[in-house]
């Protein structure tokens, strides 16, 4: 497993990054409004089951494999996406929705700081997720659709980065480390 993708096991961490990537991409595209009649709320089922349940299970598997970093990331993000996906449309105030995003941005910030040795894709995805959650949270508090769209674009880019990193691990495509993923490269270098 290439350190630019994850420090966990190849199978579970790759699945985790695919699930995170697809969920972020759907949420981001919905938030931007770039596709007619598609909103972030339309990503709720994907967020609940793929981003929530699947990521949480992957997190538990990572813990079991002894990777506390990936376990924390995937289980924590699974809890976030499950909560978001099941709560969409509950009629919460814009302020409550904004606070929800900002509180979870703290988890994303923690994951960004903790992933400094995990590689470019992992740290980049968590960093972009942090920025996206902060932008969407502030946009909700300020009722600013332009800021929400900017957050959606950042989330979509984070989703594409997570998808590419996981796909590179499976397909042995090149990563920004100058090496192809999955070709005898260990999590430590």
PyMOL commands that place a pseudoatom at each C-alpha (Angstrom):
pseudoatom trace, name=CA, resn=UNK, resi=1, chain=A, elem=C, hetatm=0, pos=[0.000, 0.000, 0.000]
pseudoatom trace, name=CA, resn=UNK, resi=2, chain=A, elem=C, hetatm=0, pos=[1.395, 3.362, -0.980]
pseudoatom trace, name=CA, resn=UNK, resi=3, chain=A, elem=C, hetatm=0, pos=[1.778, 5.862, 1.830]
pseudoatom trace, name=CA, resn=UNK, resi=4, chain=A, elem=C, hetatm=0, pos=[0.138, 8.468, -0.404]
pseudoatom trace, name=CA, resn=UNK, resi=5, chain=A, elem=C, hetatm=0, pos=[-3.145, 6.637, -0.193]
pseudoatom trace, name=CA, resn=UNK, resi=6, chain=A, elem=C, hetatm=0, pos=[-3.386, 5.338, 3.353]
pseudoatom trace, name=CA, resn=UNK, resi=7, chain=A, elem=C, hetatm=0, pos=[-1.449, 3.837, 6.201]
pseudoatom trace, name=CA, resn=UNK, resi=8, chain=A, elem=C, hetatm=0, pos=[-4.006, 1.074, 6.758]
pseudoatom trace, name=CA, resn=UNK, resi=9, chain=A, elem=C, hetatm=0, pos=[-4.526, -2.230, 5.029]
pseudoatom trace, name=CA, resn=UNK, resi=10, chain=A, elem=C, hetatm=0, pos=[-4.861, -2.079, 1.262]
pseudoatom trace, name=CA, resn=UNK, resi=11, chain=A, elem=C, hetatm=0, pos=[-8.335, -3.541, 1.106]
pseudoatom trace, name=CA, resn=UNK, resi=12, chain=A, elem=C, hetatm=0, pos=[-10.147, -1.687, 3.870]
pseudoatom trace, name=CA, resn=UNK, resi=13, chain=A, elem=C, hetatm=0, pos=[-8.470, 1.703, 3.571]
pseudoatom trace, name=CA, resn=UNK, resi=14, chain=A, elem=C, hetatm=0, pos=[-8.944, 1.709, -0.196]
pseudoatom trace, name=CA, resn=UNK, resi=15, chain=A, elem=C, hetatm=0, pos=[-12.614, 0.889, 0.266]
pseudoatom trace, name=CA, resn=UNK, resi=16, chain=A, elem=C, hetatm=0, pos=[-12.836, 3.633, 2.891]
pseudoatom trace, name=CA, resn=UNK, resi=17, chain=A, elem=C, hetatm=0, pos=[-11.328, 6.217, 0.577]
pseudoatom trace, name=CA, resn=UNK, resi=18, chain=A, elem=C, hetatm=0, pos=[-13.648, 5.159, -2.263]
pseudoatom trace, name=CA, resn=UNK, resi=19, chain=A, elem=C, hetatm=0, pos=[-16.686, 5.482, 0.026]
pseudoatom trace, name=CA, resn=UNK, resi=20, chain=A, elem=C, hetatm=0, pos=[-15.511, 8.853, 1.305]
pseudoatom trace, name=CA, resn=UNK, resi=21, chain=A, elem=C, hetatm=0, pos=[-14.722, 10.056, -2.211]
pseudoatom trace, name=CA, resn=UNK, resi=22, chain=A, elem=C, hetatm=0, pos=[-18.098, 9.124, -3.664]
pseudoatom trace, name=CA, resn=UNK, resi=23, chain=A, elem=C, hetatm=0, pos=[-19.965, 10.624, -0.720]
pseudoatom trace, name=CA, resn=UNK, resi=24, chain=A, elem=C, hetatm=0, pos=[-18.003, 13.870, -0.828]
pseudoatom trace, name=CA, resn=UNK, resi=25, chain=A, elem=C, hetatm=0, pos=[-18.446, 14.122, -4.585]
pseudoatom trace, name=CA, resn=UNK, resi=26, chain=A, elem=C, hetatm=0, pos=[-22.225, 13.626, -4.373]
pseudoatom trace, name=CA, resn=UNK, resi=27, chain=A, elem=C, hetatm=0, pos=[-22.552, 16.068, -1.456]
pseudoatom trace, name=CA, resn=UNK, resi=28, chain=A, elem=C, hetatm=0, pos=[-20.305, 18.618, -3.171]
pseudoatom trace, name=CA, resn=UNK, resi=29, chain=A, elem=C, hetatm=0, pos=[-22.036, 18.484, -6.557]
pseudoatom trace, name=CA, resn=UNK, resi=30, chain=A, elem=C, hetatm=0, pos=[-25.419, 18.738, -4.836]
pseudoatom trace, name=CA, resn=UNK, resi=31, chain=A, elem=C, hetatm=0, pos=[-24.270, 21.733, -2.813]
pseudoatom trace, name=CA, resn=UNK, resi=32, chain=A, elem=C, hetatm=0, pos=[-22.958, 23.582, -5.874]
pseudoatom trace, name=CA, resn=UNK, resi=33, chain=A, elem=C, hetatm=0, pos=[-26.280, 23.351, -7.680]
pseudoatom trace, name=CA, resn=UNK, resi=34, chain=A, elem=C, hetatm=0, pos=[-24.393, 22.718, -10.926]
pseudoatom trace, name=CA, resn=UNK, resi=35, chain=A, elem=C, hetatm=0, pos=[-26.836, 19.971, -11.924]
pseudoatom trace, name=CA, resn=UNK, resi=36, chain=A, elem=C, hetatm=0, pos=[-30.449, 21.109, -12.338]
pseudoatom trace, name=CA, resn=UNK, resi=37, chain=A, elem=C, hetatm=0, pos=[-32.841, 19.811, -9.696]
pseudoatom trace, name=CA, resn=UNK, resi=38, chain=A, elem=C, hetatm=0, pos=[-30.047, 18.128, -7.696]
pseudoatom trace, name=CA, resn=UNK, resi=39, chain=A, elem=C, hetatm=0, pos=[-29.329, 19.393, -4.178]
pseudoatom trace, name=CA, resn=UNK, resi=40, chain=A, elem=C, hetatm=0, pos=[-27.142, 18.243, -1.332]
pseudoatom trace, name=CA, resn=UNK, resi=41, chain=A, elem=C, hetatm=0, pos=[-30.239, 16.674, 0.243]
pseudoatom trace, name=CA, resn=UNK, resi=42, chain=A, elem=C, hetatm=0, pos=[-30.402, 14.316, -2.749]
pseudoatom trace, name=CA, resn=UNK, resi=43, chain=A, elem=C, hetatm=0, pos=[-27.126, 12.804, -1.528]
pseudoatom trace, name=CA, resn=UNK, resi=44, chain=A, elem=C, hetatm=0, pos=[-28.698, 11.825, 1.809]
pseudoatom trace, name=CA, resn=UNK, resi=45, chain=A, elem=C, hetatm=0, pos=[-29.216, 8.129, 0.986]
pseudoatom trace, name=CA, resn=UNK, resi=46, chain=A, elem=C, hetatm=0, pos=[-25.663, 7.776, -0.330]
pseudoatom trace, name=CA, resn=UNK, resi=47, chain=A, elem=C, hetatm=0, pos=[-24.347, 9.671, 2.695]
pseudoatom trace, name=CA, resn=UNK, resi=48, chain=A, elem=C, hetatm=0, pos=[-26.274, 7.439, 5.092]
pseudoatom trace, name=CA, resn=UNK, resi=49, chain=A, elem=C, hetatm=0, pos=[-25.345, 4.058, 3.652]
pseudoatom trace, name=CA, resn=UNK, resi=50, chain=A, elem=C, hetatm=0, pos=[-22.036, 4.534, 1.818]
pseudoatom trace, name=CA, resn=UNK, resi=51, chain=A, elem=C, hetatm=0, pos=[-20.590, 7.481, 3.714]
pseudoatom trace, name=CA, resn=UNK, resi=52, chain=A, elem=C, hetatm=0, pos=[-22.147, 6.454, 7.020]
pseudoatom trace, name=CA, resn=UNK, resi=53, chain=A, elem=C, hetatm=0, pos=[-22.576, 2.742, 7.477]
pseudoatom trace, name=CA, resn=UNK, resi=54, chain=A, elem=C, hetatm=0, pos=[-19.850, 1.534, 5.091]
pseudoatom trace, name=CA, resn=UNK, resi=55, chain=A, elem=C, hetatm=0, pos=[-17.270, 4.019, 6.394]
pseudoatom trace, name=CA, resn=UNK, resi=56, chain=A, elem=C, hetatm=0, pos=[-18.081, 3.177, 9.994]
pseudoatom trace, name=CA, resn=UNK, resi=57, chain=A, elem=C, hetatm=0, pos=[-17.644, -0.554, 9.321]
pseudoatom trace, name=CA, resn=UNK, resi=58, chain=A, elem=C, hetatm=0, pos=[-14.369, 0.125, 7.493]
pseudoatom trace, name=CA, resn=UNK, resi=59, chain=A, elem=C, hetatm=0, pos=[-13.264, 2.145, 10.526]
pseudoatom trace, name=CA, resn=UNK, resi=60, chain=A, elem=C, hetatm=0, pos=[-13.983, -0.789, 12.822]
pseudoatom trace, name=CA, resn=UNK, resi=61, chain=A, elem=C, hetatm=0, pos=[-12.025, -3.094, 10.507]
pseudoatom trace, name=CA, resn=UNK, resi=62, chain=A, elem=C, hetatm=0, pos=[-9.106, -0.656, 10.531]
pseudoatom trace, name=CA, resn=UNK, resi=63, chain=A, elem=C, hetatm=0, pos=[-9.152, -0.637, 14.353]
pseudoatom trace, name=CA, resn=UNK, resi=64, chain=A, elem=C, hetatm=0, pos=[-9.183, -4.422, 14.340]
pseudoatom trace, name=CA, resn=UNK, resi=65, chain=A, elem=C, hetatm=0, pos=[-6.182, -4.433, 11.966]
pseudoatom trace, name=CA, resn=UNK, resi=66, chain=A, elem=C, hetatm=0, pos=[-4.331, -2.192, 14.445]
pseudoatom trace, name=CA, resn=UNK, resi=67, chain=A, elem=C, hetatm=0, pos=[-4.522, 1.065, 12.491]
pseudoatom trace, name=CA, resn=UNK, resi=68, chain=A, elem=C, hetatm=0, pos=[-5.931, 3.535, 15.014]
pseudoatom trace, name=CA, resn=UNK, resi=69, chain=A, elem=C, hetatm=0, pos=[-5.463, 6.517, 12.681]
pseudoatom trace, name=CA, resn=UNK, resi=70, chain=A, elem=C, hetatm=0, pos=[-7.521, 5.143, 9.801]
pseudoatom trace, name=CA, resn=UNK, resi=71, chain=A, elem=C, hetatm=0, pos=[-9.936, 3.554, 12.268]
pseudoatom trace, name=CA, resn=UNK, resi=72, chain=A, elem=C, hetatm=0, pos=[-10.590, 6.906, 13.899]
pseudoatom trace, name=CA, resn=UNK, resi=73, chain=A, elem=C, hetatm=0, pos=[-10.896, 8.664, 10.543]
pseudoatom trace, name=CA, resn=UNK, resi=74, chain=A, elem=C, hetatm=0, pos=[-13.303, 6.236, 8.927]
pseudoatom trace, name=CA, resn=UNK, resi=75, chain=A, elem=C, hetatm=0, pos=[-15.427, 5.534, 12.018]
pseudoatom trace, name=CA, resn=UNK, resi=76, chain=A, elem=C, hetatm=0, pos=[-15.635, 9.254, 12.844]
pseudoatom trace, name=CA, resn=UNK, resi=77, chain=A, elem=C, hetatm=0, pos=[-16.485, 10.231, 9.275]
pseudoatom trace, name=CA, resn=UNK, resi=78, chain=A, elem=C, hetatm=0, pos=[-18.981, 7.379, 9.121]
pseudoatom trace, name=CA, resn=UNK, resi=79, chain=A, elem=C, hetatm=0, pos=[-20.715, 8.792, 12.194]
pseudoatom trace, name=CA, resn=UNK, resi=80, chain=A, elem=C, hetatm=0, pos=[-20.731, 12.257, 10.597]
pseudoatom trace, name=CA, resn=UNK, resi=81, chain=A, elem=C, hetatm=0, pos=[-22.206, 11.124, 7.280]
pseudoatom trace, name=CA, resn=UNK, resi=82, chain=A, elem=C, hetatm=0, pos=[-24.781, 8.845, 8.935]
pseudoatom trace, name=CA, resn=UNK, resi=83, chain=A, elem=C, hetatm=0, pos=[-25.933, 11.675, 11.195]
pseudoatom trace, name=CA, resn=UNK, resi=84, chain=A, elem=C, hetatm=0, pos=[-26.036, 14.166, 8.317]
pseudoatom trace, name=CA, resn=UNK, resi=85, chain=A, elem=C, hetatm=0, pos=[-27.782, 11.745, 5.951]
pseudoatom trace, name=CA, resn=UNK, resi=86, chain=A, elem=C, hetatm=0, pos=[-30.497, 10.777, 8.408]
pseudoatom trace, name=CA, resn=UNK, resi=87, chain=A, elem=C, hetatm=0, pos=[-31.041, 14.356, 9.600]
pseudoatom trace, name=CA, resn=UNK, resi=88, chain=A, elem=C, hetatm=0, pos=[-31.460, 16.074, 6.217]
pseudoatom trace, name=CA, resn=UNK, resi=89, chain=A, elem=C, hetatm=0, pos=[-34.910, 17.549, 5.900]
pseudoatom trace, name=CA, resn=UNK, resi=90, chain=A, elem=C, hetatm=0, pos=[-35.727, 17.357, 9.610]
pseudoatom trace, name=CA, resn=UNK, resi=91, chain=A, elem=C, hetatm=0, pos=[-36.486, 21.059, 9.614]
pseudoatom trace, name=CA, resn=UNK, resi=92, chain=A, elem=C, hetatm=0, pos=[-33.468, 22.112, 11.655]
pseudoatom trace, name=CA, resn=UNK, resi=93, chain=A, elem=C, hetatm=0, pos=[-32.732, 25.815, 11.638]
pseudoatom trace, name=CA, resn=UNK, resi=94, chain=A, elem=C, hetatm=0, pos=[-30.004, 27.219, 9.419]
pseudoatom trace, name=CA, resn=UNK, resi=95, chain=A, elem=C, hetatm=0, pos=[-28.097, 28.071, 12.584]
pseudoatom trace, name=CA, resn=UNK, resi=96, chain=A, elem=C, hetatm=0, pos=[-28.277, 24.481, 13.844]
pseudoatom trace, name=CA, resn=UNK, resi=97, chain=A, elem=C, hetatm=0, pos=[-27.154, 23.151, 10.453]
pseudoatom trace, name=CA, resn=UNK, resi=98, chain=A, elem=C, hetatm=0, pos=[-24.270, 25.624, 10.391]
pseudoatom trace, name=CA, resn=UNK, resi=99, chain=A, elem=C, hetatm=0, pos=[-23.183, 24.721, 13.897]
pseudoatom trace, name=CA, resn=UNK, resi=100, chain=A, elem=C, hetatm=0, pos=[-23.390, 21.009, 13.005]
pseudoatom trace, name=CA, resn=UNK, resi=101, chain=A, elem=C, hetatm=0, pos=[-21.002, 21.520, 10.064]
pseudoatom trace, name=CA, resn=UNK, resi=102, chain=A, elem=C, hetatm=0, pos=[-18.592, 23.635, 12.111]
pseudoatom trace, name=CA, resn=UNK, resi=103, chain=A, elem=C, hetatm=0, pos=[-18.453, 21.112, 14.951]
pseudoatom trace, name=CA, resn=UNK, resi=104, chain=A, elem=C, hetatm=0, pos=[-17.677, 18.300, 12.513]
pseudoatom trace, name=CA, resn=UNK, resi=105, chain=A, elem=C, hetatm=0, pos=[-15.078, 20.508, 10.842]
pseudoatom trace, name=CA, resn=UNK, resi=106, chain=A, elem=C, hetatm=0, pos=[-13.156, 20.084, 14.103]
pseudoatom trace, name=CA, resn=UNK, resi=107, chain=A, elem=C, hetatm=0, pos=[-12.979, 16.328, 13.462]
pseudoatom trace, name=CA, resn=UNK, resi=108, chain=A, elem=C, hetatm=0, pos=[-11.772, 16.980, 9.915]
pseudoatom trace, name=CA, resn=UNK, resi=109, chain=A, elem=C, hetatm=0, pos=[-9.154, 19.406, 11.251]
pseudoatom trace, name=CA, resn=UNK, resi=110, chain=A, elem=C, hetatm=0, pos=[-7.972, 16.771, 13.743]
pseudoatom trace, name=CA, resn=UNK, resi=111, chain=A, elem=C, hetatm=0, pos=[-7.729, 14.216, 10.929]
pseudoatom trace, name=CA, resn=UNK, resi=112, chain=A, elem=C, hetatm=0, pos=[-5.757, 16.686, 8.806]
pseudoatom trace, name=CA, resn=UNK, resi=113, chain=A, elem=C, hetatm=0, pos=[-3.241, 17.314, 11.581]
pseudoatom trace, name=CA, resn=UNK, resi=114, chain=A, elem=C, hetatm=0, pos=[-2.969, 13.620, 12.470]
pseudoatom trace, name=CA, resn=UNK, resi=115, chain=A, elem=C, hetatm=0, pos=[-2.413, 12.522, 8.867]
pseudoatom trace, name=CA, resn=UNK, resi=116, chain=A, elem=C, hetatm=0, pos=[0.818, 14.439, 8.299]
pseudoatom trace, name=CA, resn=UNK, resi=117, chain=A, elem=C, hetatm=0, pos=[2.742, 11.204, 7.756]
pseudoatom trace, name=CA, resn=UNK, resi=118, chain=A, elem=C, hetatm=0, pos=[0.026, 9.471, 5.745]
pseudoatom trace, name=CA, resn=UNK, resi=119, chain=A, elem=C, hetatm=0, pos=[0.792, 11.127, 2.417]
pseudoatom trace, name=CA, resn=UNK, resi=120, chain=A, elem=C, hetatm=0, pos=[-0.428, 13.820, 0.080]
pseudoatom trace, name=CA, resn=UNK, resi=121, chain=A, elem=C, hetatm=0, pos=[-3.812, 12.372, -0.830]
pseudoatom trace, name=CA, resn=UNK, resi=122, chain=A, elem=C, hetatm=0, pos=[-4.882, 11.542, 2.682]
pseudoatom trace, name=CA, resn=UNK, resi=123, chain=A, elem=C, hetatm=0, pos=[-3.839, 14.856, 4.189]
pseudoatom trace, name=CA, resn=UNK, resi=124, chain=A, elem=C, hetatm=0, pos=[-5.164, 16.768, 1.182]
pseudoatom trace, name=CA, resn=UNK, resi=125, chain=A, elem=C, hetatm=0, pos=[-8.559, 15.094, 1.349]
pseudoatom trace, name=CA, resn=UNK, resi=126, chain=A, elem=C, hetatm=0, pos=[-8.930, 15.798, 5.067]
pseudoatom trace, name=CA, resn=UNK, resi=127, chain=A, elem=C, hetatm=0, pos=[-7.688, 19.372, 4.633]
pseudoatom trace, name=CA, resn=UNK, resi=128, chain=A, elem=C, hetatm=0, pos=[-10.149, 20.028, 1.807]
pseudoatom trace, name=CA, resn=UNK, resi=129, chain=A, elem=C, hetatm=0, pos=[-12.928, 18.412, 3.847]
pseudoatom trace, name=CA, resn=UNK, resi=130, chain=A, elem=C, hetatm=0, pos=[-12.117, 20.792, 6.702]
pseudoatom trace, name=CA, resn=UNK, resi=131, chain=A, elem=C, hetatm=0, pos=[-12.329, 23.808, 4.394]
pseudoatom trace, name=CA, resn=UNK, resi=132, chain=A, elem=C, hetatm=0, pos=[-15.564, 22.547, 2.812]
pseudoatom trace, name=CA, resn=UNK, resi=133, chain=A, elem=C, hetatm=0, pos=[-17.259, 22.013, 6.177]
pseudoatom trace, name=CA, resn=UNK, resi=134, chain=A, elem=C, hetatm=0, pos=[-16.172, 25.431, 7.435]
pseudoatom trace, name=CA, resn=UNK, resi=135, chain=A, elem=C, hetatm=0, pos=[-17.431, 27.143, 4.266]
pseudoatom trace, name=CA, resn=UNK, resi=136, chain=A, elem=C, hetatm=0, pos=[-20.763, 25.285, 4.268]
pseudoatom trace, name=CA, resn=UNK, resi=137, chain=A, elem=C, hetatm=0, pos=[-21.166, 25.875, 8.010]
pseudoatom trace, name=CA, resn=UNK, resi=138, chain=A, elem=C, hetatm=0, pos=[-20.498, 29.606, 7.775]
pseudoatom trace, name=CA, resn=UNK, resi=139, chain=A, elem=C, hetatm=0, pos=[-22.698, 29.819, 4.671]
pseudoatom trace, name=CA, resn=UNK, resi=140, chain=A, elem=C, hetatm=0, pos=[-25.550, 28.226, 6.581]
pseudoatom trace, name=CA, resn=UNK, resi=141, chain=A, elem=C, hetatm=0, pos=[-25.117, 30.578, 9.540]
pseudoatom trace, name=CA, resn=UNK, resi=142, chain=A, elem=C, hetatm=0, pos=[-24.896, 33.621, 7.252]
pseudoatom trace, name=CA, resn=UNK, resi=143, chain=A, elem=C, hetatm=0, pos=[-27.511, 32.333, 4.785]
pseudoatom trace, name=CA, resn=UNK, resi=144, chain=A, elem=C, hetatm=0, pos=[-25.017, 32.917, 1.963]
pseudoatom trace, name=CA, resn=UNK, resi=145, chain=A, elem=C, hetatm=0, pos=[-25.627, 30.675, -1.062]
pseudoatom trace, name=CA, resn=UNK, resi=146, chain=A, elem=C, hetatm=0, pos=[-22.440, 31.796, -2.813]
pseudoatom trace, name=CA, resn=UNK, resi=147, chain=A, elem=C, hetatm=0, pos=[-20.304, 30.659, 0.101]
pseudoatom trace, name=CA, resn=UNK, resi=148, chain=A, elem=C, hetatm=0, pos=[-22.234, 27.369, 0.231]
pseudoatom trace, name=CA, resn=UNK, resi=149, chain=A, elem=C, hetatm=0, pos=[-21.504, 26.784, -3.460]
pseudoatom trace, name=CA, resn=UNK, resi=150, chain=A, elem=C, hetatm=0, pos=[-17.810, 27.460, -2.854]
pseudoatom trace, name=CA, resn=UNK, resi=151, chain=A, elem=C, hetatm=0, pos=[-17.889, 24.886, -0.048]
pseudoatom trace, name=CA, resn=UNK, resi=152, chain=A, elem=C, hetatm=0, pos=[-19.606, 22.458, -2.390]
pseudoatom trace, name=CA, resn=UNK, resi=153, chain=A, elem=C, hetatm=0, pos=[-16.850, 22.851, -4.973]
pseudoatom trace, name=CA, resn=UNK, resi=154, chain=A, elem=C, hetatm=0, pos=[-14.195, 22.252, -2.320]
pseudoatom trace, name=CA, resn=UNK, resi=155, chain=A, elem=C, hetatm=0, pos=[-16.063, 19.117, -1.179]
pseudoatom trace, name=CA, resn=UNK, resi=156, chain=A, elem=C, hetatm=0, pos=[-16.295, 17.888, -4.773]
pseudoatom trace, name=CA, resn=UNK, resi=157, chain=A, elem=C, hetatm=0, pos=[-12.542, 18.365, -5.268]
pseudoatom trace, name=CA, resn=UNK, resi=158, chain=A, elem=C, hetatm=0, pos=[-11.902, 16.513, -1.995]
pseudoatom trace, name=CA, resn=UNK, resi=159, chain=A, elem=C, hetatm=0, pos=[-14.134, 13.711, -3.237]
pseudoatom trace, name=CA, resn=UNK, resi=160, chain=A, elem=C, hetatm=0, pos=[-12.247, 13.494, -6.521]
pseudoatom trace, name=CA, resn=UNK, resi=161, chain=A, elem=C, hetatm=0, pos=[-8.928, 13.421, -4.661]
pseudoatom trace, name=CA, resn=UNK, resi=162, chain=A, elem=C, hetatm=0, pos=[-10.116, 10.604, -2.371]
pseudoatom trace, name=CA, resn=UNK, resi=163, chain=A, elem=C, hetatm=0, pos=[-11.467, 8.697, -5.362]
pseudoatom trace, name=CA, resn=UNK, resi=164, chain=A, elem=C, hetatm=0, pos=[-8.230, 9.120, -7.321]
pseudoatom trace, name=CA, resn=UNK, resi=165, chain=A, elem=C, hetatm=0, pos=[-6.070, 8.061, -4.392]
pseudoatom trace, name=CA, resn=UNK, resi=166, chain=A, elem=C, hetatm=0, pos=[-8.092, 4.881, -3.866]
pseudoatom trace, name=CA, resn=UNK, resi=167, chain=A, elem=C, hetatm=0, pos=[-8.289, 4.142, -7.579]
pseudoatom trace, name=CA, resn=UNK, resi=168, chain=A, elem=C, hetatm=0, pos=[-4.526, 4.683, -7.914]
pseudoatom trace, name=CA, resn=UNK, resi=169, chain=A, elem=C, hetatm=0, pos=[-3.972, 2.073, -5.213]
pseudoatom trace, name=CA, resn=UNK, resi=170, chain=A, elem=C, hetatm=0, pos=[-6.148, -0.456, -7.025]
pseudoatom trace, name=CA, resn=UNK, resi=171, chain=A, elem=C, hetatm=0, pos=[-4.991, 0.302, -10.570]
pseudoatom trace, name=CA, resn=UNK, resi=172, chain=A, elem=C, hetatm=0, pos=[-1.359, 0.989, -9.641]
pseudoatom trace, name=CA, resn=UNK, resi=173, chain=A, elem=C, hetatm=0, pos=[-1.572, 4.434, -11.210]
pseudoatom trace, name=CA, resn=UNK, resi=174, chain=A, elem=C, hetatm=0, pos=[1.059, 7.048, -10.408]
pseudoatom trace, name=CA, resn=UNK, resi=175, chain=A, elem=C, hetatm=0, pos=[0.687, 9.273, -7.388]
pseudoatom trace, name=CA, resn=UNK, resi=176, chain=A, elem=C, hetatm=0, pos=[2.257, 12.624, -6.658]
pseudoatom trace, name=CA, resn=UNK, resi=177, chain=A, elem=C, hetatm=0, pos=[5.024, 10.877, -4.759]
pseudoatom trace, name=CA, resn=UNK, resi=178, chain=A, elem=C, hetatm=0, pos=[6.643, 9.996, -8.077]
pseudoatom trace, name=CA, resn=UNK, resi=179, chain=A, elem=C, hetatm=0, pos=[5.866, 6.310, -7.544]
pseudoatom trace, name=CA, resn=UNK, resi=180, chain=A, elem=C, hetatm=0, pos=[2.987, 4.176, -8.671]
pseudoatom trace, name=CA, resn=UNK, resi=181, chain=A, elem=C, hetatm=0, pos=[0.680, 3.159, -5.883]
pseudoatom trace, name=CA, resn=UNK, resi=182, chain=A, elem=C, hetatm=0, pos=[0.774, -0.419, -4.720]
pseudoatom trace, name=CA, resn=UNK, resi=183, chain=A, elem=C, hetatm=0, pos=[4.149, -1.462, -6.143]
pseudoatom trace, name=CA, resn=UNK, resi=184, chain=A, elem=C, hetatm=0, pos=[5.998, -2.617, -3.066]
pseudoatom trace, name=CA, resn=UNK, resi=185, chain=A, elem=C, hetatm=0, pos=[5.734, 0.719, -1.327]
pseudoatom trace, name=CA, resn=UNK, resi=186, chain=A, elem=C, hetatm=0, pos=[5.005, 0.410, 2.358]
pseudoatom trace, name=CA, resn=UNK, resi=187, chain=A, elem=C, hetatm=0, pos=[2.999, 2.722, 4.551]
pseudoatom trace, name=CA, resn=UNK, resi=188, chain=A, elem=C, hetatm=0, pos=[6.208, 4.100, 6.014]
pseudoatom trace, name=CA, resn=UNK, resi=189, chain=A, elem=C, hetatm=0, pos=[7.962, 4.880, 2.773]
for i in range(1, 189): cmd.bond("trace and resi %d" % i, "trace and resi %d" % (i + 1))
show_as sticks, trace
zoom trace
